[in-house]
Amino acid sequence: MANFSSPVLDHNVTPTGDVMANLFASTSSNDSDWIVKLIDMYPDDVPAQMAGYQLMIVDEIFCGRYIKSFEKPDAVTPGKLKSSSGACTEQVRRS
């Protein structure tokens, strides 16, 4: 598992549109799933009820056998680096 986070933002940010994932991964198996999530993490110094709260914005599961095509599943070659780009299925809309 790999986690990436930014420092606490000093101003409000409004994400909109497609969330894109660029994956570079390898596996020891002939199939794997990769999960991508965009989470809004509340800092620990906000009021107690929301401190540390994690709000899921969007998530997507990328199945290794469907990286090339949904119509023609293909086994993943163990130990070989794969790259893939794709949109998470939902657009982020905030008002």
C-alpha positions as CSV (number, residue, x, y, z in Angstrom):
1,M,0.0,0.0,0.0
2,A,1.2,3.5,-0.8
3,N,-0.3,6.6,0.6
4,F,0.3,10.2,-0.6
5,S,-0.8,13.3,1.1
6,S,-0.2,17.0,1.0
7,P,0.5,19.4,3.8
8,V,-2.6,21.0,5.4
9,L,-4.0,23.5,2.9
10,D,-3.9,27.1,3.9
11,H,-7.0,28.0,1.7
12,N,-10.1,26.3,0.4
13,V,-9.8,24.2,-2.7
14,T,-12.7,23.3,-5.0
15,P,-12.0,20.2,-7.0
16,T,-14.2,19.8,-10.1
17,G,-14.2,17.5,-13.2
18,D,-12.6,14.1,-13.8
19,V,-10.2,12.7,-11.3
20,M,-7.4,11.0,-13.3
21,A,-5.1,8.2,-12.0
22,N,-1.7,7.4,-13.5
23,L,-0.7,4.0,-12.2
24,F,2.8,2.4,-12.5
25,A,2.8,-0.9,-10.7
26,S,3.9,-4.5,-10.9
27,T,2.7,-7.6,-9.1
28,S,3.9,-11.2,-8.3
29,S,0.5,-12.5,-9.5
30,N,-1.1,-12.9,-13.0
31,D,-4.0,-10.6,-11.8
32,S,-4.3,-7.8,-9.2
33,D,-6.6,-5.0,-8.3
34,W,-5.3,-1.4,-7.6
35,I,-7.5,0.9,-5.7
36,V,-7.3,4.7,-6.1
37,K,-9.0,7.1,-3.6
38,L,-9.2,10.8,-3.2
39,I,-9.9,11.6,0.4
40,D,-10.5,14.9,2.2
41,M,-8.7,14.5,5.5
42,Y,-9.8,17.0,8.3
43,P,-6.8,18.1,10.4
44,D,-6.6,17.1,14.0
45,D,-6.9,20.7,15.3
46,V,-10.5,21.3,14.1
47,P,-13.5,20.9,16.5
48,A,-13.5,17.4,18.2
49,Q,-16.4,15.9,16.1
50,M,-14.5,16.4,12.8
51,A,-10.9,16.1,14.0
52,G,-9.2,13.5,11.9
53,Y,-12.3,12.7,9.9
54,Q,-11.7,11.3,6.4
55,L,-14.3,12.1,3.7
56,M,-14.2,10.0,0.6
57,I,-14.4,12.2,-2.5
58,V,-14.0,9.5,-5.2
59,D,-12.6,6.0,-5.5
60,E,-12.0,3.5,-8.2
61,I,-10.8,-0.1,-8.5
62,F,-8.6,-0.8,-11.5
63,C,-8.5,-4.6,-12.3
64,G,-5.2,-5.7,-13.8
65,R,-6.8,-8.1,-16.4
66,Y,-8.8,-5.2,-17.8
67,I,-6.0,-2.6,-18.0
68,K,-5.8,-2.9,-21.8
69,S,-9.4,-3.6,-22.6
70,F,-12.7,-4.4,-20.9
71,E,-13.8,-6.5,-23.9
72,K,-10.7,-8.7,-23.9
73,P,-9.3,-9.5,-20.5
74,D,-5.6,-10.2,-20.5
75,A,-3.5,-11.7,-17.7
76,V,-0.9,-9.5,-16.1
77,T,2.7,-10.7,-16.5
78,P,4.2,-11.2,-13.0
79,G,7.1,-8.9,-12.2
80,K,6.6,-6.7,-15.3
81,L,6.0,-3.0,-14.7
82,K,2.6,-1.9,-16.0
83,S,1.4,1.7,-16.6
84,S,-2.1,2.8,-17.0
85,S,-4.1,6.0,-17.0
86,G,-7.8,6.2,-16.3
87,A,-10.5,8.4,-15.0
88,C,-12.2,7.5,-11.8
89,T,-15.9,6.9,-12.7
90,E,-17.5,9.8,-10.9
91,Q,-16.8,13.5,-11.6
92,V,-16.2,15.6,-8.5
93,R,-18.8,18.3,-8.1
94,R,-18.8,20.6,-5.2
95,S,-21.0,23.6,-4.6
